[in-house]
Amino acid sequence: DYDEVISLSNLFYQAQRSGNLDEFGDFNHAKIPYRGDSCLQDGSDNGVDLVGGYFDAGDYVKFNFPMAASTTLLAWGAIDFKTGYSKAGQSQATLNTIRWATDYFIKCHVSPNELYAQVGDGNADHSQWTRVEE
């Protein structure tokens, strides 16, 4: 059932969101009740706004190159199989999934020659097991 697969894929991305989870008014609190807003100060230590994006690999670091790769593939699929996403009723949800990443990437390009490629410390992150909201 591809309808369910696409729906669950978008739900997975929602569970990996960083920032104000319901910024688009689409966050599924009923299916992901354990998540709350997080990392609302990302970038503030450098005077920039890096709130948003997706966490990587089940942890709380945002690695932009893997995120860009997965977003590119998702967008490519949404273009090539537009009819399928539409028939599954997932067009808007998929566009929101893509937009969550692309809005964040735009924030990461803070000047013509400056791009943030990572938010967080992978070593520090992997040494603890807590909820990102804590």
Secondary structure as GFF3:
##gff-version 3
##sequence-region A 1 134
A	DSSP	alpha_helix	2	15	.	.	.	ID=ss1
A	DSSP	three_ten_helix	44	46	.	.	.	ID=ss2
A	DSSP	beta_strand	62	63	.	.	.	ID=ss3
A	DSSP	alpha_helix	64	80	.	.	.	ID=ss4
A	DSSP	alpha_helix	82	87	.	.	.	ID=ss5
A	DSSP	alpha_helix	91	108	.	.	.	ID=ss6
A	DSSP	beta_strand	118	119	.	.	.	ID=ss7
A	DSSP	alpha_helix	122	126	.	.	.	ID=ss8
###
